[in-house]
Amino acid sequence: MSQFDILTKYIPVLQEDPIGEWVIDRENDGTAEHPIQMPFVNYSETVRHLIADIYTFAEQHEEMELIRYREILKENGIESGMNVMENVDISNLNAQCVLALMMEVVRAERFSEGAILNSFKSGAIVKCLERLDCLDSTNEK
């Protein structure tokens, strides 16, 4: 079993997965009796499992120090922020930095609904998973 299998197993599954969709309340009018629900993304079961597995990986591999994801990105010359993953060439990044990028997106979802969806639609999440798969196959860290 490879080190990143818990994450890279999603690569083929995500090719056919709907990922998620925005849910927008079009039924309520905003009155006290019918308050409008804030829009949110309803993620697929696969994406929800991947997010959980990212956290599980971070917990099981404390040596990666993914709790410091922002510092790891900064140490690698990558500024945190919206769409950070889409603007980074990951082809030469080490596993810790790739995982820090993924953690940045997962954590960003707490403050910016749809951050994960945007990273999936741009292809950035799958590219990160493919990079981890590549690092696994060449035994790089």
N, CA, C and O atoms as CSV, one atom per row, in Angstrom:
chain,resi,resn,atom,element,x,y,z
A,1,MET,N,N,0.844,-1.188,0.000
A,1,MET,CA,C,0.000,0.000,0.000
A,1,MET,C,C,0.883,1.242,0.000
A,1,MET,O,O,1.835,1.336,0.775
A,2,SER,N,N,0.574,2.162,-0.843
A,2,SER,CA,C,1.351,3.387,-0.961
A,2,SER,C,C,0.912,4.397,0.089
A,2,SER,O,O,-0.196,4.327,0.620
A,3,GLN,N,N,1.796,5.327,0.372
A,3,GLN,CA,C,1.561,6.302,1.433
A,3,GLN,C,C,0.304,7.141,1.201
A,3,GLN,O,O,-0.408,7.458,2.153
A,4,PHE,N,N,0.027,7.500,-0.041
A,4,PHE,CA,C,-1.073,8.420,-0.329
A,4,PHE,C,C,-2.327,7.734,-0.870
A,4,PHE,O,O,-3.233,8.404,-1.365
A,5,ASP,N,N,-2.386,6.411,-0.782
A,5,ASP,CA,C,-3.544,5.665,-1.302
A,5,ASP,C,C,-4.883,6.152,-0.748
A,5,ASP,O,O,-5.891,6.139,-1.454
A,6,ILE,N,N,-4.892,6.577,0.499
A,6,ILE,CA,C,-6.133,7.055,1.113
A,6,ILE,C,C,-6.715,8.233,0.318
A,6,ILE,O,O,-7.921,8.477,0.359
A,7,LEU,N,N,-5.854,8.958,-0.402
A,7,LEU,CA,C,-6.286,10.102,-1.203
A,7,LEU,C,C,-6.315,9.796,-2.695
A,7,LEU,O,O,-7.269,10.156,-3.385
A,8,THR,N,N,-5.283,9.137,-3.193
A,8,THR,CA,C,-5.179,8.917,-4.637
A,8,THR,C,C,-6.206,7.914,-5.159
A,8,THR,O,O,-6.446,7.843,-6.364
A,9,LYS,N,N,-6.805,7.149,-4.269
A,9,LYS,CA,C,-7.852,6.203,-4.704
A,9,LYS,C,C,-9.048,6.939,-5.320
A,9,LYS,O,O,-9.867,6.330,-6.008
A,10,TYR,N,N,-9.147,8.239,-5.072
A,10,TYR,CA,C,-10.268,9.021,-5.599
A,10,TYR,C,C,-10.073,9.460,-7.053
A,10,TYR,O,O,-11.032,9.892,-7.693
A,11,ILE,N,N,-8.864,9.359,-7.580
A,11,ILE,CA,C,-8.601,9.862,-8.936
A,11,ILE,C,C,-9.576,9.275,-9.959
A,11,ILE,O,O,-10.243,10.048,-10.647
A,12,PRO,N,N,-9.693,7.959,-10.094
A,12,PRO,CA,C,-10.612,7.434,-11.118
A,12,PRO,C,C,-12.081,7.716,-10.796
A,12,PRO,O,O,-12.886,7.914,-11.706
A,13,VAL,N,N,-12.428,7.735,-9.535
A,13,VAL,CA,C,-13.820,7.950,-9.123
A,13,VAL,C,C,-14.268,9.374,-9.458
A,13,VAL,O,O,-15.409,9.590,-9.867
A,14,LEU,N,N,-13.377,10.331,-9.286
A,14,LEU,CA,C,-13.740,11.731,-9.511
A,14,LEU,C,C,-13.983,12.059,-10.975
A,14,LEU,O,O,-14.637,13.055,-11.283
A,15,GLN,N,N,-13.468,11.239,-11.883
A,15,GLN,CA,C,-13.655,11.490,-13.303
A,15,GLN,C,C,-15.139,11.474,-13.681
A,15,GLN,O,O,-15.559,12.202,-14.580
A,16,GLU,N,N,-15.928,10.644,-12.997
A,16,GLU,CA,C,-17.345,10.488,-13.311
A,16,GLU,C,C,-18.260,11.113,-12.255
A,16,GLU,O,O,-19.484,11.054,-12.378
A,17,ASP,N,N,-17.668,11.709,-11.220
A,17,ASP,CA,C,-18.449,12.221,-10.101
A,17,ASP,C,C,-19.026,13.609,-10.405
A,17,ASP,O,O,-18.351,14.429,-11.029
A,18,PRO,N,N,-20.253,13.881,-9.975
A,18,PRO,CA,C,-20.834,15.210,-10.216
A,18,PRO,C,C,-20.223,16.304,-9.334
A,18,PRO,O,O,-20.508,17.480,-9.559
A,19,ILE,N,N,-19.406,15.969,-8.353
A,19,ILE,CA,C,-18.692,16.859,-7.429
A,19,ILE,C,C,-19.652,17.586,-6.488
A,19,ILE,O,O,-19.622,17.354,-5.280
A,20,GLY,N,N,-20.480,18.439,-7.013
A,20,GLY,CA,C,-21.408,19.179,-6.167
A,20,GLY,C,C,-22.158,20.215,-6.975
A,20,GLY,O,O,-21.839,20.484,-8.133
A,21,GLU,N,N,-23.171,20.793,-6.332
A,21,GLU,CA,C,-23.944,21.833,-7.012
A,21,GLU,C,C,-24.432,22.855,-5.987
A,21,GLU,O,O,-24.672,22.537,-4.822
A,22,TRP,N,N,-24.568,24.068,-6.454
A,22,TRP,CA,C,-25.093,25.134,-5.605
A,22,TRP,C,C,-26.566,24.904,-5.330
A,22,TRP,O,O,-27.328,24.547,-6.228
A,23,VAL,N,N,-26.959,25.109,-4.091
A,23,VAL,CA,C,-28.357,25.052,-3.704
A,23,VAL,C,C,-28.762,26.476,-3.348
A,23,VAL,O,O,-28.222,27.075,-2.418
A,24,ILE,N,N,-29.715,27.005,-4.099
A,24,ILE,CA,C,-30.171,28.377,-3.906
A,24,ILE,C,C,-31.663,28.353,-3.597
A,24,ILE,O,O,-32.462,27.769,-4.330
A,25,ASP,N,N,-32.010,28.993,-2.506
A,25,ASP,CA,C,-33.397,29.034,-2.051
A,25,ASP,C,C,-34.202,29.969,-2.948
A,25,ASP,O,O,-34.043,31.188,-2.886
A,26,ARG,N,N,-35.053,29.401,-3.770
A,26,ARG,CA,C,-35.905,30.185,-4.663
A,26,ARG,C,C,-37.379,30.119,-4.229
A,26,ARG,O,O,-38.259,30.675,-4.886
A,27,GLU,N,N,-37.622,29.426,-3.109
A,27,GLU,CA,C,-38.998,29.226,-2.653
A,27,GLU,C,C,-39.439,30.253,-1.622
A,27,GLU,O,O,-40.608,30.639,-1.598
A,28,ASN,N,N,-38.529,30.700,-0.774
A,28,ASN,CA,C,-38.899,31.615,0.301
A,28,ASN,C,C,-38.708,33.061,-0.124
A,28,ASN,O,O,-37.897,33.371,-0.997
A,29,ASP,N,N,-39.488,33.956,0.527
A,29,ASP,CA,C,-39.473,35.365,0.112
A,29,ASP,C,C,-38.708,36.288,1.058
A,29,ASP,O,O,-38.642,37.494,0.818
A,30,GLY,N,N,-38.130,35.742,2.127
A,30,GLY,CA,C,-37.346,36.566,3.035
A,30,GLY,C,C,-38.130,37.159,4.188
A,30,GLY,O,O,-37.562,37.890,4.999
A,31,THR,N,N,-39.401,36.870,4.283
A,31,THR,CA,C,-40.198,37.356,5.403
A,31,THR,C,C,-39.870,36.527,6.647
A,31,THR,O,O,-39.211,35.491,6.560
A,32,ALA,N,N,-40.343,36.999,7.809
A,32,ALA,CA,C,-40.105,36.270,9.064
A,32,ALA,C,C,-40.681,34.859,9.008
A,32,ALA,O,O,-40.124,33.924,9.583
A,33,GLU,N,N,-41.793,34.722,8.315
A,33,GLU,CA,C,-42.429,33.402,8.208
A,33,GLU,C,C,-41.711,32.492,7.205
A,33,GLU,O,O,-41.754,31.268,7.320
A,34,HIS,N,N,-41.057,33.104,6.232
A,34,HIS,CA,C,-40.384,32.350,5.174
A,34,HIS,C,C,-38.986,32.925,4.915
A,34,HIS,O,O,-38.736,33.503,3.857
A,35,PRO,N,N,-38.076,32.762,5.889
A,35,PRO,CA,C,-36.728,33.310,5.696
A,35,PRO,C,C,-35.984,32.587,4.571
A,35,PRO,O,O,-36.168,31.390,4.352
A,36,ILE,N,N,-35.159,33.325,3.884
A,36,ILE,CA,C,-34.380,32.750,2.783
A,36,ILE,C,C,-33.148,32.062,3.360
A,36,ILE,O,O,-32.428,32.628,4.182
A,37,GLN,N,N,-32.927,30.846,2.918
A,37,GLN,CA,C,-31.738,30.115,3.338
A,37,GLN,C,C,-30.554,30.586,2.496
A,37,GLN,O,O,-30.677,30.775,1.286
A,38,MET,N,N,-29.410,30.774,3.149
A,38,MET,CA,C,-28.206,31.196,2.433
A,38,MET,C,C,-27.816,30.112,1.418
A,38,MET,O,O,-27.947,28.921,1.703
A,39,PRO,N,N,-27.347,30.515,0.253
A,39,PRO,CA,C,-26.890,29.526,-0.736
A,39,PRO,C,C,-25.727,28.700,-0.183
A,39,PRO,O,O,-24.913,29.196,0.596
A,40,PHE,N,N,-25.664,27.457,-0.591
A,40,PHE,CA,C,-24.578,26.573,-0.173
A,40,PHE,C,C,-24.343,25.536,-1.256
A,40,PHE,O,O,-25.182,25.321,-2.131
A,41,VAL,N,N,-23.182,24.896,-1.177
A,41,VAL,CA,C,-22.860,23.835,-2.124
A,41,VAL,C,C,-23.190,22.497,-1.481
A,41,VAL,O,O,-22.761,22.210,-0.363
A,42,ASN,N,N,-23.946,21.690,-2.189
A,42,ASN,CA,C,-24.244,20.327,-1.766
A,42,ASN,C,C,-23.236,19.422,-2.473
A,42,ASN,O,O,-23.383,19.117,-3.656
A,43,TYR,N,N,-22.211,18.998,-1.731
A,43,TYR,CA,C,-21.153,18.168,-2.316
A,43,TYR,C,C,-21.580,16.712,-2.412
A,43,TYR,O,O,-22.370,16.218,-1.607
A,44,SER,N,N,-21.039,16.044,-3.415
A,44,SER,CA,C,-21.325,14.623,-3.598
A,44,SER,C,C,-20.743,13.823,-2.433
A,44,SER,O,O,-19.885,14.308,-1.695
A,45,GLU,N,N,-21.211,12.629,-2.289
A,45,GLU,CA,C,-20.710,11.741,-1.232
A,45,GLU,C,C,-19.216,11.496,-1.408
A,45,GLU,O,O,-18.477,11.442,-0.425
A,46,THR,N,N,-18.771,11.347,-2.639
A,46,THR,CA,C,-17.348,11.123,-2.916
A,46,THR,C,C,-16.510,12.290,-2.413
A,46,THR,O,O,-15.481,12.082,-1.770
A,47,VAL,N,N,-16.932,13.499,-2.695
A,47,VAL,CA,C,-16.183,14.681,-2.262
A,47,VAL,C,C,-16.184,14.776,-0.740
A,47,VAL,O,O,-15.160,15.097,-0.137
A,48,ARG,N,N,-17.312,14.501,-0.126
A,48,ARG,CA,C,-17.368,14.534,1.349
A,48,ARG,C,C,-16.405,13.512,1.947
A,48,ARG,O,O,-15.756,13.790,2.955
A,49,HIS,N,N,-16.308,12.337,1.337
A,49,HIS,CA,C,-15.376,11.312,1.816
A,49,HIS,C,C,-13.923,11.758,1.600
A,49,HIS,O,O,-13.074,11.549,2.467
A,50,LEU,N,N,-13.644,12.364,0.459
A,50,LEU,CA,C,-12.289,12.860,0.201
A,50,LEU,C,C,-11.895,13.898,1.241
A,50,LEU,O,O,-10.786,13.848,1.771
A,51,ILE,N,N,-12.778,14.829,1.537
A,51,ILE,CA,C,-12.490,15.860,2.541
A,51,ILE,C,C,-12.180,15.201,3.888
A,51,ILE,O,O,-11.216,15.570,4.558
A,52,ALA,N,N,-12.990,14.239,4.272
A,52,ALA,CA,C,-12.761,13.526,5.535
A,52,ALA,C,C,-11.419,12.809,5.508
A,52,ALA,O,O,-10.709,12.788,6.514
A,53,ASP,N,N,-11.064,12.222,4.369
A,53,ASP,CA,C,-9.794,11.505,4.256
A,53,ASP,C,C,-8.590,12.447,4.256
A,53,ASP,O,O,-7.506,12.053,4.686
A,54,ILE,N,N,-8.757,13.668,3.789
A,54,ILE,CA,C,-7.678,14.656,3.882
A,54,ILE,C,C,-7.385,14.936,5.357
A,54,ILE,O,O,-6.228,14.965,5.776
A,55,TYR,N,N,-8.435,15.139,6.127
A,55,TYR,CA,C,-8.250,15.354,7.571
A,55,TYR,C,C,-7.666,14.112,8.243
A,55,TYR,O,O,-6.789,14.223,9.101
A,56,THR,N,N,-8.149,12.934,7.856
A,56,THR,CA,C,-7.634,11.686,8.426
A,56,THR,C,C,-6.151,11.539,8.124
A,56,THR,O,O,-5.368,11.185,9.005
A,57,PHE,N,N,-5.762,11.812,6.881
A,57,PHE,CA,C,-4.352,11.719,6.504
A,57,PHE,C,C,-3.517,12.668,7.364
A,57,PHE,O,O,-2.467,12.280,7.877
A,58,ALA,N,N,-3.978,13.899,7.522
A,58,ALA,CA,C,-3.244,14.891,8.317
A,58,ALA,C,C,-3.061,14.412,9.759
A,58,ALA,O,O,-1.996,14.594,10.349
A,59,GLU,N,N,-4.102,13.802,10.319
A,59,GLU,CA,C,-4.032,13.289,11.691
A,59,GLU,C,C,-3.086,12.095,11.796
A,59,GLU,O,O,-2.356,11.966,12.779
A,60,GLN,N,N,-3.095,11.229,10.797
A,60,GLN,CA,C,-2.272,10.025,10.832
A,60,GLN,C,C,-0.814,10.286,10.472
A,60,GLN,O,O,0.054,9.456,10.740
A,61,HIS,N,N,-0.546,11.439,9.864
A,61,HIS,CA,C,0.815,11.776,9.437
A,61,HIS,C,C,1.218,13.136,10.008
A,61,HIS,O,O,1.437,14.103,9.279
A,62,GLU,N,N,1.306,13.173,11.334
A,62,GLU,CA,C,1.666,14.413,12.004
A,62,GLU,C,C,3.027,14.938,11.563
A,62,GLU,O,O,3.288,16.139,11.643
A,63,GLU,N,N,3.895,14.040,11.096
A,63,GLU,CA,C,5.225,14.454,10.628
A,63,GLU,C,C,5.142,15.399,9.431
A,63,GLU,O,O,6.093,16.133,9.161
A,64,MET,N,N,4.042,15.390,8.727
A,64,MET,CA,C,3.854,16.304,7.589
A,64,MET,C,C,3.521,17.727,8.053
A,64,MET,O,O,3.630,18.685,7.288
A,65,GLU,N,N,3.119,17.842,9.305
A,65,GLU,CA,C,2.816,19.140,9.916
A,65,GLU,C,C,1.779,19.947,9.131
A,65,GLU,O,O,1.923,21.159,8.970
A,66,LEU,N,N,0.747,19.278,8.649
A,66,LEU,CA,C,-0.255,19.957,7.819
A,66,LEU,C,C,-1.098,20.957,8.597
A,66,LEU,O,O,-1.825,21.754,8.004
A,67,ILE,N,N,-1.006,20.919,9.908
A,67,ILE,CA,C,-1.673,21.941,10.704
A,67,ILE,C,C,-1.054,23.316,10.410
A,67,ILE,O,O,-1.680,24.353,10.632
A,68,ARG,N,N,0.183,23.300,9.908
A,68,ARG,CA,C,0.911,24.521,9.529
A,68,ARG,C,C,0.800,24.800,8.029
A,68,ARG,O,O,1.731,25.348,7.440
A,69,TYR,N,N,-0.302,24.440,7.410
A,69,TYR,CA,C,-0.405,24.507,5.954
A,69,TYR,C,C,-0.060,25.880,5.394
A,69,TYR,O,O,0.585,25.964,4.349
A,70,ARG,N,N,-0.463,26.943,6.045
A,70,ARG,CA,C,-0.162,28.288,5.529
A,70,ARG,C,C,1.328,28.586,5.581
A,70,ARG,O,O,1.878,29.166,4.645
A,71,GLU,N,N,1.985,28.194,6.666
A,71,GLU,CA,C,3.427,28.405,6.772
A,71,GLU,C,C,4.180,27.576,5.741
A,71,GLU,O,O,5.167,28.033,5.164
A,72,ILE,N,N,3.702,26.344,5.514
A,72,ILE,CA,C,4.335,25.473,4.518
A,72,ILE,C,C,4.251,26.119,3.141
A,72,ILE,O,O,5.231,26.127,2.396
A,73,LEU,N,N,3.090,26.658,2.802
A,73,LEU,CA,C,2.939,27.328,1.504
A,73,LEU,C,C,3.873,28.527,1.413
A,73,LEU,O,O,4.532,28.733,0.393
A,74,LYS,N,N,3.928,29.312,2.476
A,74,LYS,CA,C,4.794,30.505,2.478
A,74,LYS,C,C,6.257,30.110,2.330
A,74,LYS,O,O,7.000,30.761,1.596
A,75,GLU,N,N,6.679,29.057,3.013
A,75,GLU,CA,C,8.062,28.565,2.915
A,75,GLU,C,C,8.395,28.129,1.488
A,75,GLU,O,O,9.563,28.118,1.098
A,76,ASN,N,N,7.385,27.777,0.721
A,76,ASN,CA,C,7.578,27.350,-0.669
A,76,ASN,C,C,7.274,28.467,-1.659
A,76,ASN,O,O,7.151,28.224,-2.860
A,77,GLY,N,N,7.154,29.693,-1.153
A,77,GLY,CA,C,6.935,30.848,-2.015
A,77,GLY,C,C,5.529,30.961,-2.569
A,77,GLY,O,O,5.316,31.596,-3.602
A,78,ILE,N,N,4.563,30.347,-1.887
A,78,ILE,CA,C,3.174,30.366,-2.353
A,78,ILE,C,C,2.351,31.177,-1.367
A,78,ILE,O,O,2.315,30.874,-0.174
A,79,GLU,N,N,1.696,32.203,-1.871
A,79,GLU,CA,C,0.848,33.040,-1.026
A,79,GLU,C,C,-0.522,32.393,-0.852
A,79,GLU,O,O,-1.104,31.894,-1.816
A,80,SER,N,N,-1.028,32.400,0.359
A,80,SER,CA,C,-2.370,31.890,0.638
A,80,SER,C,C,-3.400,32.806,0.016
A,80,SER,O,O,-3.132,33.982,-0.231
A,81,GLY,N,N,-4.565,32.272,-0.233
A,81,GLY,CA,C,-5.656,33.093,-0.732
A,81,GLY,C,C,-6.558,32.336,-1.674
A,81,GLY,O,O,-6.322,31.173,-1.999
A,82,MET,N,N,-7.600,33.025,-2.105
A,82,MET,CA,C,-8.554,32.421,-3.021
A,82,MET,C,C,-7.869,32.035,-4.328
A,82,MET,O,O,-7.011,32.760,-4.832
A,83,ASN,N,N,-8.251,30.913,-4.855
A,83,ASN,CA,C,-7.744,30.396,-6.129
A,83,ASN,C,C,-6.242,30.147,-6.122
A,83,ASN,O,O,-5.626,30.077,-7.186
A,84,VAL,N,N,-5.645,30.012,-4.945
A,84,VAL,CA,C,-4.205,29.779,-4.868
A,84,VAL,C,C,-3.819,28.502,-5.610
A,84,VAL,O,O,-2.803,28.466,-6.304
A,85,MET,N,N,-4.616,27.471,-5.465
A,85,MET,CA,C,-4.287,26.184,-6.068
A,85,MET,C,C,-4.275,26.251,-7.593
A,85,MET,O,O,-3.470,25.585,-8.244
A,86,GLU,N,N,-5.157,27.047,-8.148
A,86,GLU,CA,C,-5.271,27.139,-9.596
A,86,GLU,C,C,-4.090,27.879,-10.224
A,86,GLU,O,O,-3.833,27.739,-11.419
A,87,ASN,N,N,-3.368,28.668,-9.415
A,87,ASN,CA,C,-2.290,29.508,-9.946
A,87,ASN,C,C,-0.896,28.982,-9.656
A,87,ASN,O,O,0.091,29.687,-9.869
A,88,VAL,N,N,-0.803,27.754,-9.176
A,88,VAL,CA,C,0.492,27.186,-8.791
A,88,VAL,C,C,0.851,26.027,-9.717
A,88,VAL,O,O,0.021,25.166,-10.008
A,89,ASP,N,N,2.099,26.023,-10.171
A,89,ASP,CA,C,2.617,24.887,-10.942
A,89,ASP,C,C,3.051,23.833,-9.936
A,89,ASP,O,O,4.069,23.997,-9.263
A,90,ILE,N,N,2.295,22.764,-9.830
A,90,ILE,CA,C,2.577,21.750,-8.808
A,90,ILE,C,C,3.553,20.676,-9.271
A,90,ILE,O,O,3.898,19.781,-8.500
A,91,SER,N,N,3.998,20.753,-10.509
A,91,SER,CA,C,4.802,19.672,-11.082
A,91,SER,C,C,6.111,19.408,-10.344
A,91,SER,O,O,6.662,18.313,-10.457
A,92,ASN,N,N,6.616,20.370,-9.603
A,92,ASN,CA,C,7.873,20.160,-8.874
A,92,ASN,C,C,7.712,20.268,-7.364
A,92,ASN,O,O,8.703,20.268,-6.632
A,93,LEU,N,N,6.488,20.360,-6.899
A,93,LEU,CA,C,6.270,20.490,-5.462
A,93,LEU,C,C,6.410,19.144,-4.763
A,93,LEU,O,O,6.093,18.099,-5.329
A,94,ASN,N,N,6.892,19.187,-3.519
A,94,ASN,CA,C,6.978,17.963,-2.737
A,94,ASN,C,C,5.604,17.635,-2.154
A,94,ASN,O,O,4.674,18.436,-2.241
A,95,ALA,N,N,5.492,16.459,-1.566
A,95,ALA,CA,C,4.205,15.987,-1.055
A,95,ALA,C,C,3.659,16.903,0.028
A,95,ALA,O,O,2.464,17.197,0.040
A,96,GLN,N,N,4.502,17.354,0.925
A,96,GLN,CA,C,4.036,18.218,2.002
A,96,GLN,C,C,3.382,19.487,1.454
A,96,GLN,O,O,2.341,19.917,1.950
A,97,CYS,N,N,3.990,20.075,0.443
A,97,CYS,CA,C,3.447,21.301,-0.137
A,97,CYS,C,C,2.145,21.030,-0.897
A,97,CYS,O,O,1.208,21.824,-0.812
A,98,VAL,N,N,2.077,19.942,-1.623
A,98,VAL,CA,C,0.843,19.581,-2.342
A,98,VAL,C,C,-0.288,19.354,-1.338
A,98,VAL,O,O,-1.410,19.819,-1.540
A,99,LEU,N,N,0.013,18.648,-0.269
A,99,LEU,CA,C,-0.991,18.399,0.764
A,99,LEU,C,C,-1.387,19.700,1.467
A,99,LEU,O,O,-2.549,19.872,1.837
A,100,ALA,N,N,-0.443,20.605,1.652
A,100,ALA,CA,C,-0.755,21.908,2.253
A,100,ALA,C,C,-1.703,22.697,1.353
A,100,ALA,O,O,-2.607,23.375,1.843
A,101,LEU,N,N,-1.499,22.610,0.036
A,101,LEU,CA,C,-2.424,23.270,-0.903
A,101,LEU,C,C,-3.834,22.709,-0.758
A,101,LEU,O,O,-4.816,23.452,-0.735
A,102,MET,N,N,-3.914,21.392,-0.663
A,102,MET,CA,C,-5.221,20.753,-0.529
A,102,MET,C,C,-5.880,21.153,0.791
A,102,MET,O,O,-7.085,21.403,0.840
A,103,MET,N,N,-5.085,21.210,1.856
A,103,MET,CA,C,-5.622,21.611,3.152
A,103,MET,C,C,-6.088,23.063,3.109
A,103,MET,O,O,-7.110,23.403,3.705
A,104,GLU,N,N,-5.349,23.915,2.412
A,104,GLU,CA,C,-5.731,25.326,2.260
A,104,GLU,C,C,-7.133,25.435,1.647
A,104,GLU,O,O,-7.957,26.221,2.115
A,105,VAL,N,N,-7.396,24.661,0.621
A,105,VAL,CA,C,-8.701,24.711,-0.048
A,105,VAL,C,C,-9.800,24.167,0.867
A,105,VAL,O,O,-10.875,24.758,0.967
A,106,VAL,N,N,-9.533,23.055,1.526
A,106,VAL,CA,C,-10.528,22.459,2.414
A,106,VAL,C,C,-10.861,23.425,3.549
A,106,VAL,O,O,-12.028,23.592,3.905
A,107,ARG,N,N,-9.847,24.053,4.111
A,107,ARG,CA,C,-10.078,25.009,5.201
A,107,ARG,C,C,-10.756,26.284,4.687
A,107,ARG,O,O,-11.552,26.892,5.403
A,108,ALA,N,N,-10.448,26.688,3.461
A,108,ALA,CA,C,-11.046,27.895,2.886
A,108,ALA,C,C,-12.555,27.758,2.758
A,108,ALA,O,O,-13.276,28.755,2.816
A,109,GLU,N,N,-13.031,26.554,2.588
A,109,GLU,CA,C,-14.478,26.311,2.447
A,109,GLU,C,C,-15.245,26.812,3.665
A,109,GLU,O,O,-16.406,27.203,3.549
A,110,ARG,N,N,-14.610,26.804,4.822
A,110,ARG,CA,C,-15.274,27.278,6.046
A,110,ARG,C,C,-15.594,28.766,5.972
A,110,ARG,O,O,-16.538,29.236,6.606
A,111,PHE,N,N,-14.812,29.499,5.202
A,111,PHE,CA,C,-14.972,30.950,5.137
A,111,PHE,C,C,-15.514,31.430,3.796
A,111,PHE,O,O,-16.013,32.549,3.684
A,112,SER,N,N,-15.412,30.579,2.785
A,112,SER,CA,C,-15.848,30.955,1.451
A,112,SER,C,C,-16.529,29.757,0.792
A,112,SER,O,O,-15.884,28.920,0.160
A,113,GLU,N,N,-17.826,29.703,0.954
A,113,GLU,CA,C,-18.614,28.597,0.396
A,113,GLU,C,C,-18.324,28.450,-1.103
A,113,GLU,O,O,-18.383,29.420,-1.858
A,114,GLY,N,N,-18.016,27.240,-1.507
A,114,GLY,CA,C,-17.753,26.972,-2.913
A,114,GLY,C,C,-16.273,26.902,-3.265
A,114,GLY,O,O,-15.933,26.634,-4.417
A,115,ALA,N,N,-15.391,27.136,-2.307
A,115,ALA,CA,C,-13.949,27.096,-2.589
A,115,ALA,C,C,-13.531,25.729,-3.121
A,115,ALA,O,O,-12.763,25.635,-4.078
A,116,ILE,N,N,-14.032,24.690,-2.504
A,116,ILE,CA,C,-13.682,23.339,-2.946
A,116,ILE,C,C,-14.256,23.072,-4.334
A,116,ILE,O,O,-13.579,22.504,-5.192
A,117,LEU,N,N,-15.492,23.479,-4.551
A,117,LEU,CA,C,-16.126,23.289,-5.861
A,117,LEU,C,C,-15.306,23.963,-6.960
A,117,LEU,O,O,-15.080,23.371,-8.016
A,118,ASN,N,N,-14.863,25.186,-6.722
A,118,ASN,CA,C,-14.050,25.899,-7.709
A,118,ASN,C,C,-12.755,25.154,-8.011
A,118,ASN,O,O,-12.327,25.091,-9.163
A,119,SER,N,N,-12.133,24.591,-6.979
A,119,SER,CA,C,-10.876,23.858,-7.184
A,119,SER,C,C,-11.094,22.562,-7.951
A,119,SER,O,O,-10.214,22.120,-8.690
A,120,PHE,N,N,-12.249,21.957,-7.781
A,120,PHE,CA,C,-12.570,20.768,-8.569
A,120,PHE,C,C,-12.851,21.149,-10.017
A,120,PHE,O,O,-12.357,20.504,-10.942
A,121,LYS,N,N,-13.643,22.194,-10.210
A,121,LYS,CA,C,-14.019,22.594,-11.577
A,121,LYS,C,C,-12.804,23.026,-12.394
A,121,LYS,O,O,-12.774,22.826,-13.609
A,122,SER,N,N,-11.806,23.615,-11.742
A,122,SER,CA,C,-10.592,24.038,-12.451
A,122,SER,C,C,-9.667,22.848,-12.729
A,122,SER,O,O,-8.732,22.953,-13.524
A,123,GLY,N,N,-9.934,21.721,-12.071
A,123,GLY,CA,C,-9.084,20.540,-12.233
A,123,GLY,C,C,-7.925,20.498,-11.260
A,123,GLY,O,O,-7.126,19.562,-11.294
A,124,ALA,N,N,-7.817,21.493,-10.394
A,124,ALA,CA,C,-6.667,21.603,-9.501
A,124,ALA,C,C,-6.602,20.470,-8.465
A,124,ALA,O,O,-5.514,19.979,-8.164
A,125,ILE,N,N,-7.729,20.057,-7.928
A,125,ILE,CA,C,-7.726,18.985,-6.920
A,125,ILE,C,C,-7.226,17.683,-7.547
A,125,ILE,O,O,-6.382,16.997,-6.970
A,126,VAL,N,N,-7.735,17.352,-8.702
A,126,VAL,CA,C,-7.303,16.111,-9.362
A,126,VAL,C,C,-5.819,16.193,-9.719
A,126,VAL,O,O,-5.109,15.194,-9.605
A,127,LYS,N,N,-5.339,17.358,-10.147
A,127,LYS,CA,C,-3.912,17.516,-10.440
A,127,LYS,C,C,-3.066,17.275,-9.193
A,127,LYS,O,O,-2.000,16.664,-9.267
A,128,CYS,N,N,-3.547,17.760,-8.049
A,128,CYS,CA,C,-2.832,17.523,-6.792
A,128,CYS,C,C,-2.806,16.036,-6.455
A,128,CYS,O,O,-1.775,15.505,-6.044
A,129,LEU,N,N,-3.937,15.371,-6.630
A,129,LEU,CA,C,-3.988,13.937,-6.365
A,129,LEU,C,C,-3.067,13.176,-7.312
A,129,LEU,O,O,-2.393,12.231,-6.903
A,130,GLU,N,N,-3.038,13.585,-8.567
A,130,GLU,CA,C,-2.148,12.942,-9.543
A,130,GLU,C,C,-0.683,13.182,-9.198
A,130,GLU,O,O,0.153,12.300,-9.394
A,131,ARG,N,N,-0.367,14.370,-8.685
A,131,ARG,CA,C,1.008,14.657,-8.265
A,131,ARG,C,C,1.391,13.766,-7.090
A,131,ARG,O,O,2.505,13.244,-7.049
A,132,LEU,N,N,0.483,13.585,-6.133
A,132,LEU,CA,C,0.761,12.684,-5.010
A,132,LEU,C,C,0.967,11.247,-5.497
A,132,LEU,O,O,1.827,10.529,-4.987
A,133,ASP,N,N,0.179,10.841,-6.476
A,133,ASP,CA,C,0.319,9.505,-7.062
A,133,ASP,C,C,1.686,9.362,-7.727
A,133,ASP,O,O,2.346,8.330,-7.604
A,134,CYS,N,N,2.093,10.399,-8.424
A,134,CYS,CA,C,3.405,10.400,-9.075
A,134,CYS,C,C,4.528,10.325,-8.034
A,134,CYS,O,O,5.484,9.568,-8.201
A,135,LEU,N,N,4.410,11.098,-6.983
A,135,LEU,CA,C,5.416,11.075,-5.909
A,135,LEU,C,C,5.465,9.697,-5.252
A,135,LEU,O,O,6.539,9.202,-4.908
A,136,ASP,N,N,4.306,9.089,-5.084
A,136,ASP,CA,C,4.233,7.743,-4.511
A,136,ASP,C,C,4.941,6.726,-5.391
A,136,ASP,O,O,5.684,5.878,-4.899
A,137,SER,N,N,4.709,6.815,-6.688
A,137,SER,CA,C,5.290,5.817,-7.604
A,137,SER,C,C,6.796,5.981,-7.755
A,137,SER,O,O,7.485,5.029,-8.121
A,138,THR,N,N,7.317,7.175,-7.480
A,138,THR,CA,C,8.764,7.389,-7.562
A,138,THR,C,C,9.415,7.397,-6.177
A,138,THR,O,O,10.610,7.657,-6.035
A,139,ASN,N,N,8.592,7.101,-5.151
A,139,ASN,CA,C,9.055,7.064,-3.759
A,139,ASN,C,C,9.657,8.374,-3.278
A,139,ASN,O,O,10.548,8.371,-2.428
A,140,GLU,N,N,9.190,9.476,-3.803
A,140,GLU,CA,C,9.641,10.787,-3.334
A,140,GLU,C,C,8.758,11.210,-2.174
A,140,GLU,O,O,7.646,10.710,-2.003
A,141,LYS,N,N,9.264,12.125,-1.395
A,141,LYS,CA,C,8.482,12.675,-0.279
A,141,LYS,C,C,8.268,14.109,-0.572
A,141,LYS,O,O,7.634,14.812,0.214
